[in-house]
Amino acid sequence: MFLHREHRAQRDDVTGSGIGDIFHSTAFEVVRNLGLFFVVVFWLGLAFWVYRDARRRLDDSWLVGTATAVGLVPFVGPLVYLLFRPPETIAEVRSRDAELRALEARLLRATPTCPVCRSGVESNYLVCPVCTTQLKQPCVSCSAPLEPLWQACPYCATPVGATVADLDTALTAEAAAVPQKRKSSPRQRRAAAS
């Protein structure tokens, strides 16, 4: 039994103490220190990202400070910040507000304006009274002003671009084209037929 203990002691001295030697080796300490360094750099990087993102999304400096403090909580803080951060940046909110104001101003404009001189015109004007720019075309049938994209007059159902002739003018033209029937000789009738 005593020999057995000595033999085990000699064997431990030769091979080391096992796992304990791995944790006390220089290589393990270097790997551990590098791992801790990268974890701390990642943690501080996340906190800095939370600070920069909060500055882009929040107008109040107290809220930016609170978000940064939450971001400093290791690894959980940035996740909590992501859950509660505003969905839009301040620049996006300002841009959206400017677009809405422009749309509202355009919709609230009471009278339309001339596209050339920007003077006010009525919706039934055919030309601008200031610069004489053609604003709309008149309907050939009822003379109502037509919008440029319309395919038919909504007032009289005449297709845009159709030519409407006066009935009296059409009948007069037809009467002039048809020769008067006179009593003619059979010779004149044969000549006309051929």
C-alpha positions as CSV (number, residue, x, y, z in Angstrom):
1,M,0.0,0.0,0.0
2,F,2.8,2.4,0.9
3,L,4.5,1.6,-2.4
4,H,1.3,2.3,-4.2
5,R,1.2,5.8,-2.8
6,E,4.8,6.6,-3.7
7,H,4.2,5.3,-7.2
8,R,1.2,7.6,-7.5
9,A,3.1,10.6,-6.2
10,Q,5.9,10.0,-8.7
11,R,3.5,9.7,-11.5
12,D,1.8,13.0,-10.5
13,D,5.1,14.8,-10.4
14,V,5.9,13.5,-13.9
15,T,2.6,14.4,-15.6
16,G,1.5,17.4,-13.5
17,S,-1.6,17.8,-11.4
18,G,-4.0,17.7,-14.4
19,I,-6.7,20.3,-14.8
20,G,-5.2,22.6,-12.1
21,D,-2.0,23.1,-14.3
22,I,-4.1,24.1,-17.3
23,F,-5.9,26.9,-15.3
24,H,-2.6,28.1,-13.8
25,S,-0.6,28.1,-17.1
26,T,0.5,31.3,-18.8
27,A,-1.3,30.5,-22.0
28,F,-4.6,30.2,-20.2
29,E,-4.1,33.5,-18.4
30,V,-3.3,35.2,-21.7
31,V,-6.4,33.7,-23.4
32,R,-8.5,34.6,-20.3
33,N,-7.2,38.2,-20.3
34,L,-7.8,38.6,-24.0
35,G,-11.3,37.2,-23.7
36,L,-12.1,39.6,-20.8
37,F,-10.6,42.5,-22.8
38,F,-12.8,41.8,-25.8
39,V,-15.9,41.3,-23.6
40,V,-15.3,44.7,-22.0
41,V,-14.6,46.4,-25.4
42,F,-17.9,44.9,-26.8
43,W,-19.8,46.0,-23.7
44,L,-18.4,49.6,-23.9
45,G,-19.1,49.5,-27.7
46,L,-22.7,48.6,-27.1
47,A,-23.0,51.4,-24.5
48,F,-21.5,53.9,-27.0
49,W,-23.9,52.7,-29.7
50,V,-26.8,53.2,-27.3
51,Y,-25.6,56.8,-26.6
52,R,-25.2,57.7,-30.3
53,D,-28.5,56.1,-31.3
54,A,-30.3,57.9,-28.4
55,R,-28.9,61.2,-29.5
56,R,-30.3,60.6,-33.0
57,R,-33.7,59.6,-31.8
58,L,-34.3,61.7,-28.6
59,D,-34.5,65.4,-28.3
60,D,-34.3,65.6,-24.5
61,S,-30.8,65.4,-23.0
62,W,-32.1,63.7,-19.8
63,L,-33.7,60.9,-21.8
64,V,-30.4,60.5,-23.7
65,G,-28.5,60.2,-20.4
66,T,-31.1,57.7,-19.0
67,A,-30.8,55.6,-22.2
68,T,-27.0,55.7,-22.0
69,A,-27.2,54.6,-18.3
70,V,-29.5,51.7,-19.3
71,G,-27.1,50.9,-22.1
72,L,-24.3,50.5,-19.6
73,V,-26.0,47.6,-17.9
74,P,-23.9,44.7,-19.3
75,F,-25.6,43.1,-22.4
76,V,-29.2,43.4,-21.1
77,G,-29.3,47.2,-21.1
78,P,-28.9,47.6,-24.9
79,L,-31.7,45.0,-25.4
80,V,-34.0,46.9,-23.1
81,Y,-33.1,50.1,-24.9
82,L,-34.0,48.5,-28.3
83,L,-37.4,47.6,-26.9
84,F,-38.3,51.2,-25.9
85,R,-36.4,53.4,-28.3
86,P,-38.4,55.6,-30.7
87,P,-38.9,54.1,-34.2
88,E,-37.9,57.2,-36.1
89,T,-34.9,59.5,-35.8
90,I,-35.3,63.2,-35.2
91,A,-34.4,64.0,-38.8
92,E,-37.0,61.5,-40.1
93,V,-39.7,63.1,-37.9
94,R,-38.8,66.6,-39.1
95,S,-38.8,65.5,-42.7
96,R,-42.2,63.9,-42.3
97,D,-43.6,67.0,-40.6
98,A,-42.3,69.2,-43.4
99,E,-43.9,66.9,-46.0
100,L,-47.2,67.0,-44.1
101,R,-47.1,70.8,-43.9
102,A,-46.5,71.1,-47.6
103,L,-49.3,68.7,-48.4
104,E,-51.7,70.5,-46.1
105,A,-50.8,73.8,-47.7
106,R,-51.4,72.4,-51.1
107,L,-54.8,70.9,-50.1
108,L,-55.9,74.0,-48.2
109,R,-55.2,76.3,-51.1
110,A,-58.6,77.7,-52.0
111,T,-58.0,78.6,-55.6
112,P,-55.9,76.9,-58.2
113,T,-53.0,78.8,-59.7
114,C,-51.6,79.2,-63.2
115,P,-48.7,76.8,-63.8
116,V,-46.7,79.6,-65.6
117,C,-47.3,82.9,-63.6
118,R,-48.8,81.4,-60.4
119,S,-51.6,83.9,-60.4
120,G,-55.0,82.7,-59.0
121,V,-57.4,81.3,-61.6
122,E,-60.9,79.9,-61.3
123,S,-61.6,76.2,-62.0
124,N,-63.7,77.1,-65.1
125,Y,-61.2,79.4,-66.8
126,L,-60.0,78.2,-70.2
127,V,-56.9,80.6,-70.2
128,C,-55.0,82.5,-67.5
129,P,-56.2,86.1,-67.5
130,V,-52.7,87.4,-66.7
131,C,-50.4,85.5,-69.0
132,T,-52.9,83.9,-71.4
133,T,-51.6,80.4,-70.9
134,Q,-54.1,77.8,-72.2
135,L,-55.3,76.1,-69.0
136,K,-58.1,73.9,-70.4
137,Q,-59.7,73.0,-73.7
138,P,-63.4,73.7,-74.3
139,C,-65.8,71.0,-75.2
140,V,-66.7,71.0,-78.8
141,S,-70.4,70.5,-78.0
142,C,-71.2,72.5,-74.9
143,S,-68.0,74.6,-74.5
144,A,-67.5,73.5,-70.9
145,P,-63.9,73.6,-69.7
146,L,-62.3,70.1,-69.9
147,E,-59.4,68.8,-67.7
148,P,-56.4,67.6,-69.7
149,L,-56.8,63.9,-68.8
150,W,-60.6,63.6,-69.5
151,Q,-61.6,61.4,-72.4
152,A,-65.2,62.6,-72.6
153,C,-67.1,65.7,-71.5
154,P,-68.8,65.0,-68.2
155,Y,-71.5,67.5,-68.9
156,C,-72.7,66.4,-72.4
157,A,-70.9,63.0,-72.9
158,T,-69.2,64.1,-76.0
159,P,-65.9,62.4,-76.6
160,V,-62.9,64.7,-76.4
161,G,-61.6,65.5,-79.8
162,A,-64.9,64.7,-81.6
163,T,-66.0,67.0,-84.3
164,V,-69.6,68.1,-84.0
165,A,-71.1,69.8,-87.1
166,D,-74.1,72.0,-87.0
167,L,-77.2,70.2,-88.5
168,D,-78.1,73.2,-90.7
169,T,-74.6,73.4,-92.1
170,A,-74.5,69.6,-92.7
171,L,-77.9,69.7,-94.5
172,T,-76.8,72.7,-96.7
173,A,-73.6,71.0,-97.6
174,E,-75.5,67.8,-98.6
175,A,-78.0,69.7,-100.6
176,A,-75.3,71.4,-102.5
177,A,-73.6,68.1,-103.3
178,V,-76.7,66.4,-104.7
179,P,-77.7,67.8,-108.1
180,Q,-81.2,69.1,-108.6
181,K,-83.6,66.7,-110.3
182,R,-84.8,68.3,-113.5
183,K,-86.6,66.8,-116.3
184,S,-83.9,65.5,-118.4
185,S,-83.9,63.7,-121.7
186,P,-83.2,60.0,-121.8
187,R,-79.9,60.7,-123.4
188,Q,-78.8,62.9,-120.4
189,R,-79.9,60.1,-118.0
190,R,-77.8,57.5,-119.9
191,A,-74.8,59.8,-119.9
192,A,-75.2,60.4,-116.1
193,A,-75.6,56.7,-115.4
194,S,-72.4,55.8,-117.3
